[in-house]
């Protein structure tokens, strides 16, 4: 009998969809993904993400709008739980305990006796854990987190967050963010064949050293540290260049700080995901967001 895994999350993302497609094609179990929201404006970017590489990824998925037309979270959770029950899954992974719908779904699945896991990427460094709000949050999460059969943190920092808020002996099985290394490598190899043209487009010589940074221009991902570090590095490497891709509320600070080295710090802005392997192919060093552990694992 084929086993079934169900994943519930708000929207499809650049990290998850390629993984789900590969699971669908190769795994010895069935995967069904339910999406509870639609992609809208990213609050940290100020516009919709351009994940244009996802259109050819095939797997079983269904938006919540095809299951229920209710506007009440409790009713939505009830109807979604019945749709999940029909699949007879061995385990259900819910990404996040927010919005309320996801917490209501947890309670519905608990009542049905279905194994439930929480996928979480929260970290202590980027959460409010002090004061009255922190106290209330910790006591509430202490009760909530006990209701999951498993925790699926995206890494050790996310597990620390869960252990801080709840001391219950819940087993943690990591569910990290994933990067399709084969797709990236193929695109980077193609770019290397045209590396001179790509570098010339930015005014970078063939033998110049290139640092590539891809991150949101937001306090959480901290592009200012990278720019200031590059300024120090450039004093010892006069032929080095920084390509910093992104967008966000720190845009004016990023551009203002980079202005002093405008010929060596290049700010092409936000670019579609499909264009990233080419830039990766002409870089000597790639820098990921400062708060993160390694971005993901190969799929």
C-alpha positions in Angstrom: 0.0 0.0 0.0 1.4 3.4 -1.0 1.9 5.8 1.8 0.8 9.5 1.6 2.3 12.7 2.9 0.3 15.9 2.9 1.9 19.3 3.2 -0.2 22.4 4.0 1.4 25.9 3.5 0.3 29.3 2.5 1.8 29.8 -0.9 4.2 28.0 -3.3 7.8 29.3 -2.9 11.1 29.1 -4.8 12.6 26.8 -2.2 9.8 24.2 -2.0 8.2 23.8 -5.4 11.2 22.1 -7.2 11.5 19.8 -4.2 7.8 18.8 -4.4 8.1 18.1 -8.1 11.1 15.8 -7.5 9.3 14.0 -4.7 6.3 13.5 -7.0 8.6 12.1 -9.7 10.8 9.9 -7.6 9.6 9.2 -4.1 8.1 5.9 -3.1 5.1 7.7 -1.6 2.4 10.0 -2.7 2.7 13.8 -2.0 -0.3 16.2 -1.9 0.2 19.9 -1.2 -2.6 22.2 -0.2 -2.1 26.0 -0.5 -4.2 28.2 1.9 -3.4 31.6 0.3 -2.3 33.1 -3.0 0.9 34.9 -3.8 0.5 38.6 -3.2 2.9 41.5 -2.5 5.9 40.5 -0.4 5.8 42.9 2.5 9.6 43.0 2.8 10.1 43.7 -1.0 7.1 45.9 -1.6 6.1 43.9 -4.7 5.4 40.3 -5.9 8.3 37.9 -6.0 9.3 36.9 -9.6 9.6 33.1 -9.2 9.4 32.5 -12.9 11.2 29.2 -12.8 8.3 27.3 -11.1 5.9 27.0 -14.1 7.1 23.6 -15.3 7.2 21.9 -11.9 4.5 19.1 -11.8 3.1 17.6 -8.6 -0.3 17.2 -6.9 -1.4 20.5 -5.5 -4.7 22.2 -4.8 -5.6 25.8 -3.6 -8.0 26.1 -0.7 -10.4 28.0 -3.0 -11.2 24.6 -4.7 -12.1 23.1 -1.4 -14.2 25.7 0.3 -15.8 29.1 -0.3 -16.3 29.8 3.4 -14.9 33.1 4.8 -14.6 31.6 8.3 -11.2 30.1 9.3 -12.8 27.4 11.5 -15.1 26.3 8.6 -12.3 26.3 6.1 -10.2 24.2 8.5 -13.0 21.7 8.9 -13.5 21.3 5.2 -9.8 21.1 4.5 -9.4 18.5 7.2 -12.1 16.3 5.6 -10.3 16.7 2.2 -7.1 15.6 3.9 -8.8 12.7 5.6 -10.0 11.3 2.3 -6.3 10.9 1.3 -5.6 8.7 4.3 -2.2 10.3 5.0 0.4 8.8 7.3 1.5 12.3 8.2 0.6 16.0 7.6 3.1 18.8 7.7 1.6 22.3 8.4 4.0 25.2 7.6 3.7 27.6 10.4 1.1 28.1 13.1 0.0 31.4 11.5 -2.6 32.2 10.1 -5.4 31.1 12.5 -6.5 28.7 9.8 -3.4 26.6 10.3 -4.0 26.4 14.1 -7.6 25.5 13.5 -6.5 22.8 11.1 -4.2 21.4 13.7 -7.1 21.0 16.2 -9.2 19.4 13.5 -6.5 16.9 12.6 -5.8 16.2 16.3 -9.5 15.3 16.7 -9.3 12.9 13.7 -6.2 11.2 15.1 -4.0 12.2 12.2 -0.3 12.6 12.8 0.7 16.3 12.4 4.0 18.1 12.2 4.9 21.8 12.4 7.3 23.2 9.9 8.9 26.4 11.3 11.7 28.8 10.3 11.3 31.2 13.3 14.5 32.1 15.1 15.1 33.7 18.5 17.3 36.4 17.0 14.4 37.6 14.8 11.5 37.2 17.3 10.2 39.4 20.1 10.8 37.3 23.3 11.1 40.0 25.9 8.5 42.0 27.8 4.8 41.3 28.3 4.3 40.2 24.7 7.2 37.8 24.9 5.9 36.3 28.2 2.4 35.8 26.7 3.8 34.3 23.5 6.0 31.8 25.3 3.1 30.6 27.5 0.7 30.3 24.6 3.3 28.5 22.4 4.2 26.2 25.3 0.6 24.8 25.1 0.3 24.9 21.3 3.6 23.3 20.4 2.8 20.2 22.5 -0.1 19.4 20.2 2.2 18.5 17.3 3.4 15.0 16.9 6.6 16.2 15.3 8.4 19.5 14.8 10.0 20.1 11.4 12.4 23.1 11.9 14.3 24.4 8.9 17.6 24.2 10.8 19.2 24.2 14.3 18.3 27.9 14.9 14.6 27.2 14.2 14.8 24.2 16.6 16.3 26.4 19.3 13.3 28.7 18.9 10.9 25.8 19.4 12.8 24.3 22.4 12.9 27.7 24.0 9.1 28.1 23.9 8.3 24.5 24.7 10.2 21.9 26.8 8.0 19.0 25.8 9.9 16.0 24.4 8.6 16.4 20.9 10.8 14.8 18.2 12.4 17.2 15.7 12.9 16.1 12.2 14.5 18.8 10.0 12.8 20.1 6.9 15.3 22.6 5.6 14.9 25.0 2.7 16.0 23.4 -0.5 18.0 24.6 -3.5 17.9 22.8 -6.8 21.7 22.6 -7.3 21.4 20.8 -10.6 19.3 23.6 -12.1 21.6 26.2 -10.7 24.7 24.4 -11.9 23.4 24.0 -15.5 22.5 27.7 -15.7 25.8 28.7 -14.2 27.7 26.5 -16.7 25.9 28.1 -19.6 26.7 31.5 -18.2 30.4 30.7 -18.0 30.4 30.2 -21.8 29.3 33.9 -22.1 31.1 35.2 -19.0 32.9 38.0 -20.9 29.7 39.5 -22.3 28.0 39.2 -18.9 30.8 40.9 -17.1 31.2 43.6 -19.7 27.5 44.5 -19.1 28.4 45.5 -15.6 31.7 47.1 -16.5 33.7 44.2 -14.9 36.9 43.0 -16.5 37.5 39.3 -17.2 40.1 39.0 -14.5 38.3 41.0 -11.8 37.2 39.4 -8.6 33.4 39.3 -8.2 31.4 39.0 -5.0 27.7 38.2 -5.5 25.1 39.0 -2.9 21.4 38.1 -3.3 19.2 39.2 -0.5 16.3 41.4 0.5 17.3 45.0 1.3 15.7 44.6 4.7 17.0 44.7 8.3 16.3 41.0 8.6 18.7 40.0 5.8 21.1 42.9 6.6 22.7 44.0 3.2 24.5 46.9 5.0 26.9 44.5 6.7 27.9 43.1 3.3 28.4 46.5 1.8 30.5 47.7 4.7 32.5 44.5 4.7 33.1 44.8 0.9 34.4 48.4 1.4 37.0 47.0 3.8 37.8 44.1 1.5 38.2 46.4 -1.5 41.0 48.3 0.2 43.1 45.1 -0.1 41.6 43.9 -3.5 41.4 47.0 -5.8 40.1 44.9 -8.7 37.2 43.4 -6.7 33.5 44.1 -7.5 30.3 43.6 -5.6 27.1 42.6 -7.4 24.3 43.1 -4.9 20.8 42.0 -6.1 17.7 42.8 -4.2 15.1 45.3 -3.2 13.3 46.5 -0.1 12.8 49.3 2.4 16.6 49.8 2.9 16.9 50.8 -0.8 17.9 54.4 -0.1 20.5 53.4 2.5 21.9 50.7 0.3 22.3 53.1 -2.7 23.6 55.9 -0.6 26.2 53.8 1.1 27.3 52.2 -2.2 27.6 55.5 -4.0 31.2 56.1 -2.8 32.2 52.9 -4.7 29.7 53.2 -7.6 32.2 51.8 -10.2 32.8 48.7 -8.1 29.5 48.1 -6.3 26.8 47.3 -8.8 23.1 47.4 -7.9 21.0 45.9 -10.7 18.0 45.7 -8.3 15.5 42.9 -8.0 15.8 40.3 -10.8 13.7 37.3 -11.8 14.7 34.0 -10.2 15.5 32.4 -13.6 18.3 35.0 -14.2 20.2 34.1 -10.9 22.2 31.1 -12.2 23.8 33.3 -14.9 25.1 35.8 -12.3 26.2 32.9 -10.0 28.2 31.6 -13.0 30.3 34.8 -13.2 30.9 35.2 -9.5 33.9 34.1 -7.5 32.2 34.3 -4.1 28.5 34.1 -3.2 27.2 35.6 0.0 23.8 34.6 1.5 21.7 36.5 4.0 23.6 37.2 7.3 21.0 35.7 9.6 20.7 32.4 7.8 22.4 29.1 8.3 23.4 27.5 4.9 20.6 28.3 2.5 19.5 24.8 1.8 20.3 21.3 0.7 20.7 19.8 -2.7 17.7 18.1 -4.2 
